[in-house]
Amino acid sequence: MKKLFLLIGAPGSGKTTDAQIIAQNHSDRIVHYSTGDLLRSEITSGSERGKLIDSFTSKGNLVPLEIVVETIVTAINNTPKQIILIDGYPRSIQQMEALDKVLKSQSDIELLNVIEVVVSEDIARDRVLGRARGADDDTEIFDNRMKVYLEPLESIETFYSHKGILKKINGERSIEEIVNEIESFIQSKI
């Protein structure tokens, strides 16, 4: 049975860095994916699904939900590792519901927890604008990304809270403290 953990958090919350470090620290049994990486990897593979994904992304269009979920589930099923961390998913109520529906039909994948790395909007803004890695690191784009993140957040939190699988982690500490807490939490669940 594959054990799935989802990491969500605002832009600049550190969720991707946290997940990468945890997967590196436990590379024998934990794998980390981000949805964007999975889609890009599928395109690079040249598969039929990759060509379909490329037909959307190359025009700047969103990849249909069913294809995204199918890509995630295929990656989970194909990894030899038993513990999977996926960061940045779900980002909408529709993504959450689609994944939930698919997981109900999968007897060999169990969603153990959704871990939310919580940071204030001010901290997130300072981190994103301070790193200035690319074109998306400006105030207007950050504000839009934050809005997109916050709009469905309460519904996502409520959905996973009702299932008893939402864990909130304070993301306003050192990376080491955050990673240690997430690692300990994952250990307690497996």
BALOMI-272148 format. One record per atom (N, C-alpha, C, CB): residue in three letters; y, x, z. Coordinates in steps of 0.2 Angstrom, whole numbers, padded with zeros to 4 digits, always signed. Glycine has a CB too. Layout:
REM BALOMI-272148
AlaYXZ
...
END
This chain:
REM BALOMI-272148
Met-0006+0004+0000
Met+0000+0000+0000
Met+0006+0004+0000
Met+0000-0005+0006
Lys+0010+0003-0005
Lys+0017+0007-0005
Lys+0022+0004+0000
Lys+0020+0007-0013
Lys+0025+0008+0003
Lys+0030+0006+0008
Lys+0037+0007+0005
Lys+0030+0010+0015
Leu+0041+0002+0004
Leu+0048+0002+0001
Leu+0053+0001+0006
Leu+0048-0003-0005
Phe+0058+0006+0005
Phe+0064+0005+0009
Phe+0070+0005+0004
Phe+0065+0011+0014
Leu+0075+0001+0005
Leu+0081+0000+0001
Leu+0087+0003+0005
Leu+0082-0007-0001
Leu+0091+0007+0003
Leu+0097+0009+0006
Leu+0103+0007+0002
Leu+0097+0017+0006
Ile+0107+0003+0006
Ile+0113+0000+0003
Ile+0119+0003+0007
Ile+0113-0008+0003
Gly+0125+0003+0004
Gly+0131+0005+0007
Gly+0137+0005+0002
Gly+0130+0012+0011
Ala+0143+0005+0005
Ala+0149+0005+0001
Ala+0149+0012-0003
Ala+0155+0005+0005
Pro+0153+0012-0009
Pro+0154+0018-0012
Pro+0157+0023-0007
Pro+0159+0017-0018
Gly+0154+0029-0007
Gly+0156+0034-0002
Gly+0153+0034+0005
Gly+0164+0033-0001
Ser+0148+0029+0006
Ser+0145+0029+0012
Ser+0140+0034+0013
Ser+0141+0022+0013
Gly+0138+0038+0008
Gly+0133+0043+0009
Gly+0126+0042+0008
Gly+0134+0047+0016
Lys+0125+0035+0006
Lys+0118+0033+0005
Lys+0113+0037+0000
Lys+0118+0026+0003
Thr+0116+0039-0005
Thr+0113+0043-0010
Thr+0111+0050-0007
Thr+0116+0044-0017
Thr+0116+0053-0004
Thr+0115+0060-0001
Thr+0110+0060+0004
Thr+0122+0063+0002
Asp+0110+0055+0009
Asp+0105+0054+0014
Asp+0098+0053+0011
Asp+0107+0047+0018
Ala+0098+0049+0006
Ala+0091+0048+0003
Ala+0088+0054+0000
Ala+0091+0042-0002
Gln+0092+0058-0003
Gln+0090+0064-0007
Gln+0088+0069-0001
Gln+0096+0067-0011
Ile+0091+0070+0004
Ile+0089+0074+0009
Ile+0083+0072+0013
Ile+0095+0075+0015
Ile+0082+0066+0014
Ile+0076+0063+0017
Ile+0070+0065+0012
Ile+0077+0056+0019
Ala+0071+0063+0006
Ala+0065+0064+0001
Ala+0064+0072+0001
Ala+0067+0061-0006
Gln+0069+0076+0001
Gln+0068+0083+0001
Gln+0064+0086+0007
Gln+0074+0087+0000
Asn+0066+0083+0013
Asn+0063+0085+0019
Asn+0056+0083+0020
Asn+0067+0082+0025
His+0054+0077+0016
His+0047+0075+0016
His+0044+0074+0009
His+0047+0068+0020
Ser+0045+0079+0005
Ser+0043+0079-0002
Ser+0036+0077-0003
Ser+0045+0085-0006
Asp+0032+0079+0002
Asp+0024+0077+0001
Asp+0023+0070+0001
Asp+0021+0081+0007
Arg+0027+0066+0004
Arg+0025+0059+0004
Arg+0031+0054+0003
Arg+0023+0057+0011
Ile+0037+0056+0002
Ile+0043+0052+0001
Ile+0046+0053-0006
Ile+0048+0052+0007
Val+0047+0048-0010
Val+0051+0049-0016
Val+0057+0045-0016
Val+0046+0047-0022
His+0063+0047-0019
His+0069+0044-0019
His+0071+0042-0026
His+0075+0048-0016
Tyr+0073+0036-0027
Tyr+0076+0034-0034
Tyr+0082+0030-0033
Tyr+0071+0029-0037
Ser+0087+0031-0038
Ser+0092+0027-0038
Ser+0091+0023-0045
Ser+0099+0031-0039
Thr+0094+0017-0045
Thr+0093+0012-0050
Thr+0095+0015-0057
Thr+0096+0006-0049
Gly+0101+0018-0057
Gly+0104+0022-0063
Gly+0100+0027-0065
Gly+0111+0024-0061
Asp+0097+0031-0061
Asp+0092+0037-0063
Asp+0086+0034-0066
Asp+0091+0041-0057
Leu+0083+0029-0063
Leu+0077+0026-0066
Leu+0079+0023-0073
Leu+0075+0020-0062
Leu+0084+0020-0074
Leu+0086+0017-0081
Leu+0087+0023-0086
Leu+0092+0013-0081
Arg+0091+0028-0084
Arg+0092+0034-0088
Arg+0085+0037-0090
Arg+0097+0039-0085
Ser+0081+0038-0085
Ser+0074+0041-0086
Ser+0070+0037-0091
Ser+0071+0042-0079
Glu+0070+0031-0091
Glu+0067+0026-0095
Glu+0069+0027-0102
Glu+0067+0019-0093
Ile+0076+0028-0103
Ile+0079+0029-0110
Ile+0077+0035-0113
Ile+0087+0028-0109
Thr+0077+0041-0108
Thr+0075+0047-0111
Thr+0067+0048-0113
Thr+0076+0052-0105
Ser+0063+0043-0110
Ser+0056+0043-0111
Ser+0055+0041-0118
Ser+0052+0039-0106
Gly+0059+0037-0121
Gly+0058+0035-0128
Gly+0054+0029-0128
Gly+0056+0040-0132
Ser+0052+0026-0122
Ser+0047+0020-0122
Ser+0051+0014-0125
Ser+0045+0019-0115
Glu+0047+0009-0127
Glu+0050+0003-0129
Glu+0055+0000-0124
Glu+0044-0003-0131
Arg+0053+0000-0118
Arg+0058-0002-0113
Arg+0064+0002-0113
Arg+0055-0003-0106
Gly+0063+0008-0114
Gly+0069+0013-0114
Gly+0074+0011-0120
Gly+0067+0020-0114
Lys+0071+0010-0125
Lys+0075+0008-0131
Lys+0079+0002-0130
Lys+0070+0007-0138
Leu+0075-0003-0127
Leu+0078-0009-0125
Leu+0084-0008-0120
Leu+0073-0014-0122
Ile+0083-0004-0115
Ile+0088-0003-0110
Ile+0094+0001-0114
Ile+0086+0002-0105
Asp+0093+0005-0118
Asp+0098+0009-0122
Asp+0102+0004-0126
Asp+0095+0015-0126
Ser+0099-0001-0129
Ser+0103-0006-0133
Ser+0108-0009-0129
Ser+0098-0011-0136
Phe+0107-0010-0123
Phe+0112-0013-0119
Phe+0117-0007-0116
Phe+0109-0016-0112
Thr+0115-0002-0113
Thr+0119+0003-0110
Thr+0124+0007-0115
Thr+0115+0008-0106
Ser+0121+0008-0121
Ser+0125+0011-0126
Ser+0131+0007-0129
Ser+0120+0013-0132
Lys+0131+0001-0128
Lys+0137-0004-0129
Lys+0141-0005-0123
Lys+0134-0010-0132
Gly+0139-0002-0117
Gly+0143-0003-0111
Gly+0141-0010-0108
Gly+0150-0003-0113
Asn+0135-0013-0110
Asn+0133-0019-0107
Asn+0129-0018-0101
Asn+0130-0024-0112
Leu+0128-0023-0097
Leu+0124-0023-0091
Leu+0117-0024-0094
Leu+0126-0028-0086
Val+0112-0020-0091
Val+0105-0021-0092
Val+0103-0028-0089
Val+0100-0015-0090
Pro+0099-0032-0093
Pro+0097-0039-0089
Pro+0093-0037-0083
Pro+0093-0043-0094
Leu+0094-0042-0079
Leu+0090-0041-0072
Leu+0083-0040-0072
Leu+0092-0047-0068
Glu+0079-0044-0076
Glu+0072-0044-0077
Glu+0070-0037-0079
Glu+0069-0049-0082
Ile+0074-0034-0083
Ile+0072-0027-0085
Ile+0073-0022-0080
Ile+0076-0025-0092
Val+0079-0023-0076
Val+0080-0018-0071
Val+0074-0018-0065
Val+0087-0020-0068
Val+0073-0024-0063
Val+0068-0025-0058
Val+0061-0023-0061
Val+0067-0033-0056
Glu+0059-0024-0067
Glu+0053-0022-0070
Glu+0053-0014-0070
Glu+0052-0024-0077
Thr+0058-0011-0071
Thr+0059-0004-0071
Thr+0058-0001-0064
Thr+0066-0001-0074
Ile+0061-0004-0059
Ile+0060-0002-0052
Ile+0053-0002-0050
Ile+0065-0006-0048
Val+0050-0008-0052
Val+0043-0009-0049
Val+0038-0005-0053
Val+0041-0017-0051
Thr+0039-0003-0059
Thr+0035+0001-0063
Thr+0035+0008-0060
Thr+0037+0002-0071
Ala+0041+0010-0058
Ala+0042+0017-0055
Ala+0039+0017-0048
Ala+0050+0019-0054
Ile+0039+0012-0045
Ile+0036+0012-0038
Ile+0028+0012-0039
Ile+0038+0005-0034
Asn+0026+0008-0044
Asn+0018+0008-0045
Asn+0016+0015-0048
Asn+0017+0003-0050
Asn+0020+0018-0051
Asn+0018+0025-0055
Asn+0019+0031-0050
Asn+0022+0026-0061
Thr+0022+0030-0045
Thr+0023+0036-0041
Thr+0017+0037-0036
Thr+0029+0036-0036
Pro+0015+0044-0036
Pro+0009+0045-0032
Pro+0010+0045-0024
Pro+0006+0052-0033
Lys+0017+0044-0022
Lys+0019+0044-0015
Lys+0019+0037-0013
Lys+0026+0048-0015
Gln+0018+0037-0006
Gln+0017+0030-0003
Gln+0023+0028+0000
Gln+0012+0031+0003
Ile+0029+0032+0001
Ile+0035+0029+0004
Ile+0040+0030-0001
Ile+0037+0033+0010
Ile+0044+0025-0003
Ile+0049+0025-0008
Ile+0056+0023-0005
Ile+0047+0020-0014
Leu+0061+0027-0007
Leu+0068+0025-0005
Leu+0071+0024-0011
Leu+0071+0031-0001
Ile+0074+0018-0012
Ile+0079+0016-0017
Ile+0086+0015-0015
Ile+0076+0010-0021
Asp+0090+0019-0017
Asp+0097+0018-0015
Asp+0101+0014-0020
Asp+0101+0025-0013
Gly+0106+0010-0017
Gly+0111+0006-0021
Gly+0108+0000-0024
Gly+0113+0011-0027
Tyr+0103-0003-0021
Tyr+0100-0009-0024
Tyr+0097-0013-0018
Tyr+0094-0007-0029
Pro+0099-0019-0018
Pro+0102-0023-0023
Pro+0110-0023-0022
Pro+0100-0031-0022
Arg+0113-0024-0028
Arg+0120-0024-0028
Arg+0123-0032-0029
Arg+0123-0020-0033
Ser+0119-0036-0030
Ser+0121-0043-0030
Ser+0116-0048-0028
Ser+0122-0045-0038
Ile+0118-0054-0026
Ile+0113-0059-0024
Ile+0107-0060-0029
Ile+0116-0066-0023
Gln+0109-0060-0036
Gln+0104-0061-0041
Gln+0099-0055-0041
Gln+0108-0061-0048
Gln+0101-0049-0040
Gln+0097-0043-0040
Gln+0092-0044-0034
Gln+0101-0037-0039
Met+0095-0046-0028
Met+0091-0047-0022
Met+0085-0052-0023
Met+0095-0049-0016
Glu+0087-0058-0026
Glu+0083-0063-0027
Glu+0077-0061-0032
Glu+0086-0070-0029
Ala+0079-0058-0037
Ala+0075-0056-0042
Ala+0069-0051-0040
Ala+0078-0053-0048
Leu+0072-0046-0036
Leu+0067-0041-0033
Leu+0062-0045-0028
Leu+0071-0036-0029
Asp+0065-0049-0024
Asp+0061-0053-0019
Asp+0056-0057-0022
Asp+0066-0058-0015
Lys+0057-0060-0028
Lys+0052-0064-0032
Lys+0047-0060-0034
Lys+0056-0068-0037
Val+0049-0054-0037
Val+0044-0049-0040
Val+0039-0046-0034
Val+0047-0044-0044
Leu+0042-0044-0029
Leu+0038-0041-0023
Leu+0033-0046-0020
Leu+0043-0039-0018
Lys+0035-0053-0021
Lys+0030-0058-0018
Lys+0024-0058-0022
Lys+0034-0065-0018
Ser+0025-0056-0029
Ser+0019-0056-0033
Ser+0015-0049-0033
Ser+0021-0058-0040
Gln+0018-0045-0030
Gln+0015-0038-0029
Gln+0011-0037-0023
Gln+0020-0032-0030
Ser+0005-0036-0023
Ser+0001-0036-0017
Ser+0001-0029-0014
Ser-0006-0038-0018
Asp+0003-0024-0018
Asp+0002-0017-0016
Asp+0009-0013-0015
Asp-0001-0013-0022
Ile+0014-0017-0014
Ile+0021-0015-0012
Ile+0024-0019-0007
Ile+0026-0015-0019
Glu+0026-0016-0001
Glu+0028-0020+0004
Glu+0036-0017+0006
Glu+0024-0019+0010
Leu+0040-0022+0005
Leu+0047-0020+0007
Leu+0048-0020+0015
Leu+0053-0025+0004
Leu+0048-0014+0018
Leu+0048-0013+0025
Leu+0055-0014+0028
Leu+0045-0006+0027
Asn+0060-0011+0025
Asn+0067-0012+0028
Asn+0072-0011+0022
Asn+0068-0008+0033
Val+0078-0014+0024
Val+0084-0013+0020
Val+0088-0009+0025
Val+0087-0019+0017
Ile+0090-0003+0024
Ile+0095+0001+0028
Ile+0102+0001+0025
Ile+0092+0008+0029
Glu+0106-0002+0029
Glu+0113-0002+0027
Glu+0117+0004+0031
Glu+0117-0009+0029
Val+0120+0008+0027
Val+0124+0014+0029
Val+0131+0011+0030
Val+0123+0020+0025
Val+0133+0010+0036
Val+0140+0006+0037
Val+0145+0011+0038
Val+0139+0001+0043
Val+0151+0010+0034
Val+0157+0014+0035
Val+0163+0009+0033
Val+0157+0020+0030
Ser+0168+0011+0036
Ser+0174+0007+0035
Ser+0177+0008+0028
Ser+0180+0008+0041
Glu+0181+0003+0026
Glu+0184+0004+0019
Glu+0188+0010+0019
Glu+0188-0002+0017
Asp+0192+0012+0024
Asp+0196+0017+0024
Asp+0192+0024+0024
Asp+0200+0018+0031
Ile+0187+0025+0028
Ile+0183+0031+0027
Ile+0180+0031+0020
Ile+0177+0030+0033
Ala+0177+0026+0018
Ala+0174+0026+0011
Ala+0179+0028+0006
Ala+0171+0019+0009
Arg+0185+0025+0006
Arg+0191+0027+0001
Arg+0192+0035+0002
Arg+0197+0023+0003
Asp+0193+0037+0008
Asp+0195+0044+0009
Asp+0189+0049+0006
Asp+0196+0046+0017
Arg+0183+0047+0007
Arg+0178+0051+0005
Arg+0177+0051-0003
Arg+0171+0048+0007
Val+0178+0045-0006
Val+0177+0044-0013
Val+0183+0048-0017
Val+0177+0037-0015
Leu+0189+0046-0014
Leu+0195+0049-0017
Leu+0196+0057-0016
Leu+0202+0046-0015
Gly+0193+0059-0010
Gly+0193+0066-0008
Gly+0189+0070-0012
Gly+0192+0067-0001
Arg+0183+0067-0015
Arg+0178+0071-0019
Arg+0180+0072-0026
Arg+0171+0068-0018
Ala+0184+0067-0029
Ala+0187+0068-0036
Ala+0182+0071-0040
Ala+0193+0072-0036
Arg+0176+0068-0041
Arg+0170+0071-0045
Arg+0171+0068-0052
Arg+0164+0069-0042
Gly+0174+0063-0053
Gly+0175+0060-0060
Gly+0180+0055-0061
Gly+0168+0057-0062
Ala+0180+0052-0067
Ala+0185+0047-0069
Ala+0185+0041-0064
Ala+0184+0045-0076
Asp+0179+0040-0061
Asp+0179+0034-0056
Asp+0182+0035-0049
Asp+0172+0031-0056
Asp+0184+0041-0048
Asp+0186+0043-0042
Asp+0194+0042-0041
Asp+0184+0050-0039
Asp+0197+0036-0043
Asp+0204+0035-0042
Asp+0204+0028-0038
Asp+0208+0034-0049
Thr+0210+0027-0036
Thr+0211+0021-0031
Thr+0210+0014-0034
Thr+0218+0021-0029
Glu+0212+0013-0040
Glu+0211+0007-0044
Glu+0203+0005-0045
Glu+0214+0006-0050
Ile+0200+0010-0047
Ile+0192+0010-0048
Ile+0189+0009-0042
Ile+0190+0016-0053
Phe+0191+0013-0037
Phe+0188+0013-0030
Phe+0188+0006-0027
Phe+0191+0018-0025
Asp+0194+0003-0028
Asp+0196-0004-0025
Asp+0191-0009-0029
Asp+0203-0006-0026
Asn+0190-0008-0035
Asn+0186-0013-0039
Asn+0179-0012-0037
Asn+0187-0012-0046
Arg+0176-0006-0036
Arg+0169-0005-0034
Arg+0168-0007-0027
Arg+0168+0003-0034
Met+0173-0007-0023
Met+0173-0009-0016
Met+0172-0017-0016
Met+0179-0007-0011
Lys+0176-0020-0020
Lys+0176-0027-0020
Lys+0169-0030-0023
Lys+0182-0030-0025
Val+0167-0026-0028
Val+0160-0028-0031
Val+0155-0027-0025
Val+0159-0024-0037
Tyr+0156-0022-0021
Tyr+0151-0021-0016
Tyr+0151-0026-0010
Tyr+0152-0014-0013
Leu+0157-0028-0008
Leu+0159-0032-0003
Leu+0157-0040-0004
Leu+0166-0032+0000
Glu+0159-0042-0010
Glu+0158-0049-0012
Glu+0151-0052-0010
Glu+0159-0050-0019
Pro+0145-0049-0012
Pro+0139-0052-0010
Pro+0136-0049-0004
Pro+0134-0051-0016
Leu+0140-0045+0000
Leu+0137-0041+0005
Leu+0134-0046+0011
Leu+0142-0036+0008
Glu+0139-0051+0013
Glu+0137-0055+0018
Glu+0131-0059+0017
Glu+0143-0060+0020
Ser+0130-0061+0011
Ser+0124-0065+0009
Ser+0118-0061+0009
Ser+0125-0068+0002
Ile+0119-0054+0006
Ile+0113-0050+0006
Ile+0111-0048+0014
Ile+0115-0043+0003
Glu+0116-0047+0018
Glu+0114-0046+0025
Glu+0111-0051+0028
Glu+0121-0044+0029
Thr+0113-0057+0027
Thr+0110-0063+0030
Thr+0103-0064+0027
Thr+0114-0070+0028
Phe+0102-0063+0021
Phe+0095-0064+0018
Phe+0090-0059+0021
Phe+0095-0063+0010
Tyr+0092-0053+0022
Tyr+0087-0048+0025
Tyr+0087-0049+0032
Tyr+0089-0041+0023
Ser+0092-0051+0036
Ser+0092-0052+0043
Ser+0087-0058+0045
Ser+0099-0054+0046
His+0087-0063+0041
His+0083-0068+0042
His+0075-0066+0041
His+0084-0074+0037
Lys+0074-0061+0037
Lys+0067-0059+0036
Lys+0066-0054+0041
Lys+0067-0055+0029
Gly+0071-0052+0045
Gly+0070-0047+0051
Gly+0069-0040+0049
Gly+0064-0049+0055
Ile+0072-0038+0043
Ile+0071-0031+0040
Ile+0078-0028+0038
Ile+0067-0032+0034
Leu+0083-0030+0041
Leu+0090-0027+0040
Leu+0091-0022+0046
Leu+0095-0032+0039
Lys+0092-0016+0044
Lys+0094-0011+0049
Lys+0101-0008+0047
Lys+0089-0005+0050
Lys+0106-0008+0052
Lys+0112-0005+0051
Lys+0113+0002+0054
Lys+0118-0010+0053
Ile+0115+0006+0050
Ile+0116+0013+0053
Ile+0123+0015+0053
Ile+0112+0018+0049
Asn+0126+0018+0058
Asn+0133+0020+0058
Asn+0134+0026+0053
Asn+0135+0022+0065
Gly+0137+0025+0047
Gly+0138+0031+0042
Gly+0144+0035+0043
Gly+0138+0028+0036
Glu+0147+0034+0049
Glu+0154+0038+0050
Glu+0152+0044+0055
Glu+0159+0033+0053
Arg+0147+0047+0055
Arg+0145+0053+0059
Arg+0143+0058+0054
Arg+0139+0051+0063
Ser+0141+0064+0057
Ser+0139+0069+0052
Ser+0132+0067+0048
Ser+0137+0076+0057
Ile+0132+0071+0042
Ile+0126+0069+0038
Ile+0119+0070+0042
Ile+0126+0074+0032
Glu+0119+0076+0046
Glu+0113+0077+0050
Glu+0112+0072+0055
Glu+0115+0084+0054
Glu+0116+0069+0058
Glu+0115+0063+0063
Glu+0113+0057+0059
Glu+0121+0062+0067
Ile+0116+0056+0054
Ile+0114+0050+0050
Ile+0107+0051+0047
Ile+0119+0049+0044
Val+0105+0056+0044
Val+0099+0058+0041
Val+0093+0058+0047
Val+0099+0065+0038
Asn+0095+0061+0052
Asn+0090+0060+0058
Asn+0088+0053+0060
Asn+0093+0064+0064
Glu+0094+0049+0061
Glu+0092+0042+0063
Glu+0088+0038+0058
Glu+0099+0039+0064
Ile+0090+0039+0051
Ile+0086+0036+0046
Ile+0079+0038+0046
Ile+0089+0037+0039
Glu+0078+0045+0046
Glu+0071+0048+0046
Glu+0067+0045+0052
Glu+0071+0055+0047
Ser+0070+0045+0058
Ser+0067+0042+0064
Ser+0065+0035+0063
Ser+0071+0043+0070
Phe+0069+0031+0060
Phe+0068+0024+0059
Phe+0063+0023+0054
Phe+0075+0021+0056
Ile+0063+0027+0049
Ile+0057+0026+0044
Ile+0051+0028+0047
Ile+0058+0031+0038
Gln+0050+0033+0051
Gln+0044+0035+0054
Gln+0042+0030+0059
Gln+0045+0042+0059
Ser+0046+0026+0062
Ser+0044+0021+0067
Ser+0041+0015+0063
Ser+0050+0019+0071
Lys+0043+0014+0057
Lys+0041+0009+0053
Lys+0034+0010+0049
Lys+0046+0007+0048
Ile+0032+0016+0048
Ile+0026+0018+0045
Ile+0021+0020+0049
Ile+0028+0023+0039
END
